[in-house]
Amino acid sequence: MDQFLEIVAAGCMIVGSLMSLIAGIGLLTFPDLLTRMHAATKPQVLGFLLLFIGLAIHLRSWQVVPVLALAWGVQLLTAPVSAHMIGRSGYRTKHVKRETLYSDELRTVVENASRQNKD
């Protein structure tokens, strides 16, 4: 049973590390802001979860589970919020290629805000 748990822990850590590596490679290779933002948030949160699960299985201590859950929860809350803020500021500073957007719902909000600032 111990060997099985070690194999599961190693598998979780390897897959989690690969997900984080994929996120880093995506940040370096993707061409524009929105695809980089997607690469930074989606695989990284799942990668951290798998790393933390593997670590919890490896350590086999209930004392580390709340700490790992708190760390993952903070990551789960901050990654989407920071990606949202980066995407919004990138849109407003014209770093987003608007012709590649399928649906541009933020355009009317930005136009209304800029019209109100001019008045």
N, CA, C and O of each residue as an XYZ file, in Angstrom:
476
protein
N       0.814     -1.198      0.000
C       0.000      0.000      0.000
C       0.859      1.263      0.000
O       0.524      2.243     -0.666
N       1.965      1.243      0.745
C       2.849      2.407      0.780
C       3.444      2.689     -0.590
O       3.558      3.843     -1.001
N       3.819      1.636     -1.289
C       4.408      1.827     -2.610
C       3.374      2.396     -3.586
O       3.708      3.240     -4.419
N       2.138      1.944     -3.488
C       1.075      2.470     -4.344
C       0.854      3.958     -4.098
O       0.715      4.733     -5.044
N       0.821      4.360     -2.810
C       0.640      5.776     -2.488
C       1.806      6.621     -2.983
O       1.605      7.750     -3.430
N       3.021      6.087     -2.907
C       4.177      6.816     -3.424
C       4.107      6.975     -4.942
O       4.500      8.009     -5.481
N       3.609      5.953     -5.624
C       3.458      6.044     -7.086
C       2.394      7.080     -7.441
O       2.577      7.864     -8.373
N       1.282      7.087     -6.702
C       0.234      8.080     -6.943
C       0.761      9.486     -6.664
O       0.509     10.410     -7.437
N       1.490      9.650     -5.564
C       2.058     10.956     -5.221
C       3.043     11.412     -6.290
O       3.021     12.572     -6.701
N       3.906     10.505     -6.742
C       4.873     10.858     -7.784
C       4.163     11.218     -9.081
O       4.562     12.156     -9.771
N       3.107     10.472     -9.418
C       2.349     10.783    -10.629
C       1.700     12.153    -10.564
O       1.742     12.915    -11.530
N       1.090     12.469     -9.409
C       0.483     13.793     -9.236
C       1.526     14.899     -9.335
O       1.280     15.930     -9.960
N       2.684     14.692     -8.723
C       3.727     15.719     -8.764
C       4.301     15.890    -10.167
O       4.589     17.011    -10.586
N       4.466     14.805    -10.884
C       4.996     14.902    -12.247
C       4.001     15.607    -13.164
O       4.379     16.503    -13.919
N       2.739     15.209    -13.100
C       1.729     15.842    -13.950
C       1.546     17.309    -13.564
O       1.402     18.163    -14.439
N       1.551     17.609    -12.268
C       1.444     19.000    -11.815
C       2.617     19.839    -12.264
O       2.445     20.991    -12.662
N       3.813     19.270    -12.203
C       4.997     19.996    -12.668
C       4.938     20.226    -14.170
O       5.322     21.292    -14.652
N       4.458     19.234    -14.912
C       4.322     19.399    -16.362
C       3.290     20.471    -16.704
O       3.480     21.238    -17.648
N       2.204     20.528    -15.942
C       1.203     21.568    -16.189
C       1.791     22.959    -15.934
O       1.535     23.887    -16.701
N       2.564     23.105    -14.878
C       3.204     24.389    -14.605
C       4.253     24.718    -15.661
O       4.413     25.878    -16.039
N       4.964     23.707    -16.134
C       5.935     23.917    -17.212
C       5.228     24.353    -18.495
O       5.700     25.253    -19.189
N       4.116     23.728    -18.804
C       3.343     24.110    -19.986
C       2.869     25.558    -19.869
O       2.877     26.297    -20.854
N       2.458     25.962    -18.668
C       2.040     27.354    -18.458
C       3.204     28.305    -18.715
O       3.024     29.343    -19.352
N       4.380     27.967    -18.233
C       5.550     28.818    -18.467
C       5.940     28.882    -19.932
O       6.286     29.950    -20.435
N       5.890     27.763    -20.614
C       6.208     27.748    -22.047
C       5.170     28.559    -22.821
O       5.514     29.277    -23.759
N       3.912     28.445    -22.432
C       2.870     29.230    -23.082
C       3.070     30.722    -22.902
O       2.813     31.499    -23.821
N       3.529     31.132    -21.720
C       3.810     32.553    -21.499
C       4.907     33.059    -22.422
O       4.877     34.213    -22.850
N       5.868     32.209    -22.731
C       6.979     32.627    -23.574
C       6.668     32.550    -25.071
O       7.206     33.336    -25.850
N       5.816     31.623    -25.477
C       5.656     31.379    -26.907
C       4.374     31.913    -27.525
O       4.342     32.153    -28.732
N       3.326     32.107    -26.753
C       2.075     32.569    -27.356
C       2.215     34.003    -27.849
O       2.954     34.788    -27.255
N       1.511     34.359    -28.934
C       1.787     35.625    -29.616
C       1.178     36.874    -28.997
O       1.758     37.952    -29.128
N       0.031     36.774    -28.328
C      -0.603     38.010    -27.864
C      -0.987     37.913    -26.392
O      -0.833     36.872    -25.753
N      -1.483     39.014    -25.882
C      -1.772     39.148    -24.453
C      -2.817     38.156    -23.969
O      -2.631     37.530    -22.925
N      -3.904     38.000    -24.698
C      -4.999     37.156    -24.220
C      -4.621     35.680    -24.186
O      -5.006     34.974    -23.254
N      -3.885     35.203    -25.165
C      -3.479     33.805    -25.138
C      -2.427     33.571    -24.057
O      -2.410     32.506    -23.439
N      -1.567     34.524    -23.823
C      -0.597     34.397    -22.728
C      -1.295     34.394    -21.378
O      -0.924     33.651    -20.469
N      -2.307     35.235    -21.264
C      -3.070     35.293    -20.022
C      -3.772     33.952    -19.758
O      -3.822     33.484    -18.620
N      -4.303     33.353    -20.805
C      -4.944     32.050    -20.681
C      -3.922     30.992    -20.249
O      -4.211     30.149    -19.400
N      -2.737     31.044    -20.838
C      -1.695     30.073    -20.491
C      -1.210     30.253    -19.060
O      -0.788     29.288    -18.422
N      -1.264     31.455    -18.560
C      -0.779     31.707    -17.203
C      -1.746     31.229    -16.135
O      -1.321     30.903    -15.027
N      -3.027     31.179    -16.437
C      -3.994     30.866    -15.385
C      -4.526     29.444    -15.434
O      -4.561     28.774    -14.402
N      -4.931     28.973    -16.572
C      -5.623     27.682    -16.640
C      -4.758     26.505    -16.197
O      -5.123     25.828    -15.237
N      -3.638     26.233    -16.844
C      -2.884     25.037    -16.429
C      -2.160     25.217    -15.095
O      -1.887     24.234    -14.406
N      -1.852     26.437    -14.732
C      -1.091     26.643    -13.505
C      -1.908     26.312    -12.261
O      -1.377     25.722    -11.320
N      -3.172     26.674    -12.237
C      -4.016     26.391    -11.070
C      -4.192     24.883    -10.905
O      -4.089     24.366     -9.793
N      -4.455     24.180    -11.998
C      -4.580     22.724    -11.929
C      -3.238     22.084    -11.575
O      -3.193     21.105    -10.830
N      -2.152     22.632    -12.105
C      -0.824     22.110    -11.778
C      -0.506     22.237    -10.300
O       0.041     21.312     -9.699
N      -0.845     23.380     -9.705
C      -0.630     23.545     -8.266
C      -1.485     22.573     -7.462
O      -1.023     22.020     -6.464
N      -2.725     22.362     -7.887
C      -3.590     21.425     -7.183
C      -2.984     20.023     -7.197
O      -2.946     19.349     -6.167
N      -2.513     19.590     -8.357
C      -1.906     18.259     -8.436
C      -0.620     18.174     -7.617
O      -0.361     17.159     -6.970
N       0.182     19.234     -7.643
C       1.393     19.244     -6.808
C       1.047     19.156     -5.327
O       1.690     18.413     -4.585
N       0.051     19.896     -4.896
C      -0.333     19.882     -3.491
C      -0.947     18.544     -3.082
O      -0.713     18.071     -1.969
N      -1.726     17.934     -3.965
C      -2.273     16.603     -3.668
C      -1.141     15.595     -3.538
O      -1.131     14.783     -2.613
N      -0.185     15.645     -4.465
C       0.963     14.743     -4.396
C       1.781     14.953     -3.134
O       2.242     13.992     -2.518
N       1.959     16.206     -2.750
C       2.701     16.507     -1.528
C       1.961     16.017     -0.290
O       2.580     15.483      0.631
N       0.645     16.193     -0.259
C      -0.143     15.721      0.886
C      -0.079     14.199      1.002
O       0.037     13.660      2.102
N      -0.154     13.510     -0.137
C      -0.059     12.043     -0.108
C       1.333     11.607      0.333
O       1.476     10.659      1.106
N       2.348     12.292     -0.154
C       3.720     11.923      0.192
C       4.014     12.149      1.673
O       4.651     11.313      2.314
N       3.554     13.270      2.217
C       3.846     13.573      3.621
C       2.966     12.778      4.582
O       3.378     12.507      5.709
N       1.779     12.406      4.159
C       0.837     11.611      4.968
C       0.633     12.186      6.366
O       0.696     11.477      7.371
N       0.390     13.472      6.395
C       0.154     14.144      7.666
C      -1.042     15.071      7.506
O      -1.087     15.879      6.578
N      -2.006     14.957      8.406
C      -3.183     15.811      8.334
C      -2.862     17.254      8.688
O      -3.655     18.150      8.400
N      -1.724     17.489      9.300
C      -1.363     18.845      9.692
C      -1.032     19.728      8.498
O      -1.215     20.943      8.571
N      -0.549     19.151      7.398
C      -0.179     19.960      6.235
C      -1.353     20.196      5.291
O      -1.288     21.086      4.443
N      -2.417     19.420      5.421
C      -3.552     19.542      4.494
C      -4.198     20.928      4.565
O      -4.450     21.509      3.509
N      -4.485     21.498      5.751
C      -5.065     22.852      5.762
C      -4.139     23.906      5.164
O      -4.601     24.838      4.505
N      -2.847     23.763      5.388
C      -1.899     24.727      4.827
C      -1.879     24.622      3.300
O      -1.881     25.640      2.607
N      -1.860     23.402      2.781
C      -1.874     23.207      1.337
C      -3.202     23.665      0.736
O      -3.223     24.249     -0.348
N      -4.297     23.406      1.426
C      -5.601     23.850      0.934
C      -5.691     25.376      0.919
O      -6.247     25.960     -0.011
N      -5.148     26.011      1.943
C      -5.138     27.471      1.983
C      -4.280     28.038      0.852
O      -4.680     28.995      0.188
N      -3.106     27.452      0.633
C      -2.230     27.923     -0.444
C      -2.897     27.752     -1.801
O      -2.797     28.636     -2.652
N      -3.576     26.627     -2.017
C      -4.248     26.424     -3.289
C      -5.457     27.359     -3.422
O      -5.734     27.869     -4.508
N      -6.157     27.576     -2.338
C      -7.294     28.498     -2.383
C      -6.878     29.915     -2.728
O      -7.553     30.595     -3.502
N      -5.775     30.360     -2.160
C      -5.263     31.694     -2.491
C      -4.880     31.752     -3.968
O      -5.169     32.737     -4.647
N      -4.237     30.711     -4.459
C      -3.872     30.661     -5.875
C      -5.131     30.642     -6.740
O      -5.184     31.306     -7.775
N      -6.129     29.893     -6.325
C      -7.372     29.800     -7.084
C      -8.093     31.138     -7.138
O      -8.744     31.443     -8.137
N      -7.993     31.940     -6.090
C      -8.651     33.243     -6.069
C      -7.847     34.328     -6.779
O      -8.424     35.188     -7.446
N      -6.528     34.298     -6.642
C      -5.730     35.398     -7.184
C      -5.423     35.254     -8.668
O      -5.323     36.269     -9.358
N      -5.271     34.053     -9.184
C      -4.917     33.891    -10.605
C      -6.016     34.424    -11.532
O      -5.688     35.181    -12.446
N      -7.290     34.079    -11.358
C      -8.302     34.643    -12.255
C      -8.487     36.148    -12.100
O      -8.714     36.854    -13.083
N      -8.390     36.637    -10.873
C      -8.559     38.073    -10.654
C      -7.427     38.852    -11.311
O      -7.668     39.866    -11.966
N      -6.197     38.385    -11.139
C      -5.073     39.086    -11.769
C      -5.145     38.985    -13.287
O      -4.818     39.949    -13.979
N      -5.565     37.841    -13.819
C      -5.710     37.708    -15.268
C      -6.801     38.646    -15.788
O      -6.660     39.232    -16.861
N      -7.872     38.783    -15.037
C      -8.940     39.696    -15.436
C      -8.427     41.135    -15.473
O      -8.705     41.871    -16.420
N      -7.692     41.530    -14.462
C      -7.172     42.899    -14.414
C      -6.144     43.158    -15.509
O      -6.127     44.235    -16.104
N      -5.291     42.179    -15.775
C      -4.305     42.325    -16.852
C      -5.005     42.411    -18.200
O      -4.639     43.236    -19.037
N      -6.005     41.569    -18.417
C      -6.743     41.602    -19.677
C      -7.473     42.916    -19.883
O      -7.481     43.464    -20.985
N      -8.082     43.419    -18.825
C      -8.805     44.686    -18.927
C      -7.864     45.859    -19.179
O      -8.150     46.719    -20.012
N      -6.746     45.896    -18.465
C      -5.805     46.996    -18.694
C      -5.145     46.865    -20.062
O      -4.869     47.874    -20.711
N      -4.887     45.640    -20.507
C      -4.347     45.450    -21.851
C      -5.322     45.887    -22.917
O      -4.911     46.428    -23.944
N      -6.601     45.667    -22.697
C      -7.623     46.106    -23.650
C      -7.665     47.625    -23.714
O      -7.714     48.208    -24.796
N      -7.645     48.255    -22.558
C      -7.731     49.719    -22.521
C      -6.485     50.401    -23.062
O      -6.572     51.512    -23.586
N      -5.331     49.761    -22.946
C      -4.087     50.372    -23.448
C      -3.755     49.910    -24.860
O      -2.643     50.128    -25.342
N      -4.713     49.273    -25.523
C      -4.602     48.867    -26.931
C      -3.527     47.813    -27.169
O      -2.906     47.805    -28.232
N      -3.291     46.921    -26.205
C      -2.366     45.806    -26.384
C      -3.078     44.548    -26.867
O      -2.431     43.543    -27.163
N      -4.403     44.597    -26.949
C      -5.198     43.467    -27.415
C      -5.551     43.706    -28.882
O      -6.002     44.791    -29.251
N      -5.345     42.698    -29.705
C      -5.720     42.793    -31.121
C      -7.231     42.610    -31.213
O      -7.733     41.487    -31.148
N      -7.942     43.704    -31.361
C      -9.408     43.654    -31.318
C     -10.006     42.906    -32.503
O     -11.120     42.390    -32.407
N      -9.291     42.840    -33.609
C      -9.837     42.123    -34.766
C      -9.842     40.613    -34.553
O     -10.528     39.898    -35.283
N      -9.093     40.108    -33.567
C      -9.083     38.674    -33.289
C     -10.137     38.258    -32.267
O     -10.313     37.067    -32.008
N     -10.834     39.225    -31.689
C     -11.858     38.911    -30.692
C     -13.117     38.396    -31.373
O     -13.567     38.959    -32.370
N     -13.669     37.347    -30.841
C     -14.915     36.789    -31.365
C     -16.097     37.671    -30.968
O     -16.974     37.953    -31.785
N     -16.111     38.096    -29.729
C     -17.166     38.959    -29.215
C     -16.514     40.026    -28.353
O     -15.775     39.706    -27.422
N     -16.779     41.292    -28.654
C     -16.148     42.398    -27.945
C     -17.184     43.090    -27.064
O     -17.737     44.125    -27.436
N     -17.441     42.510    -25.896
C     -18.449     43.058    -24.988
C     -17.923     44.244    -24.184
O     -18.711     45.009    -23.629
N     -16.635     44.401    -24.116
C     -16.054     45.477    -23.318
C     -16.015     46.796    -24.086
O     -15.830     47.851    -23.480
N     -16.185     46.758    -25.397
C     -16.078     47.970    -26.210
C     -17.071     49.044    -25.779
O     -16.694     50.206    -25.632
N     -18.331     48.673    -25.573
C     -19.333     49.674    -25.201
C     -19.054     50.256    -23.816
O     -19.284     51.442    -23.580
N     -18.562     49.429    -22.910
C     -18.240     49.908    -21.557
C     -17.100     50.924    -21.616
O     -17.162     51.966    -20.964
N     -16.070     50.625    -22.387
C     -14.918     51.527    -22.500
C     -15.316     52.809    -23.221
O     -14.888     53.897    -22.834
N     -16.137     52.688    -24.273
C     -16.583     53.886    -24.994
C     -17.419     54.784    -24.093
O     -17.257     56.004    -24.119
N     -18.310     54.202    -23.298
C     -19.120     54.999    -22.375
C     -18.265     55.660    -21.309
O     -18.494     56.817    -20.958
N     -17.283     54.939    -20.791
C     -16.398     55.504    -19.761
C     -15.547     56.634    -20.325
O     -15.334     57.645    -19.656
N     -15.056     56.469    -21.559
C     -14.236     57.530    -22.143
C     -15.085     58.749    -22.499
O     -14.605     59.880    -22.422
N     -16.349     58.528    -22.889
C     -17.252     59.642    -23.169
C     -17.558     60.416    -21.895
O     -17.631     61.644    -21.924
N     -17.740     59.717    -20.774
C     -18.022     60.384    -19.503
C     -16.813     61.143    -18.996
O     -16.963     62.198    -18.379
N     -15.612     60.626    -19.244
C     -14.406     61.321    -18.807
C     -14.165     62.589    -19.602
O     -13.579     63.536    -19.079
N     -14.608     62.634    -20.869
C     -14.424     63.827    -21.695
C     -15.385     64.927    -21.291
O     -15.085     66.109    -21.464
N     -16.538     64.553    -20.755
C     -17.552     65.571    -20.376
C     -17.214     66.280    -19.128
O     -17.964     67.152    -18.691
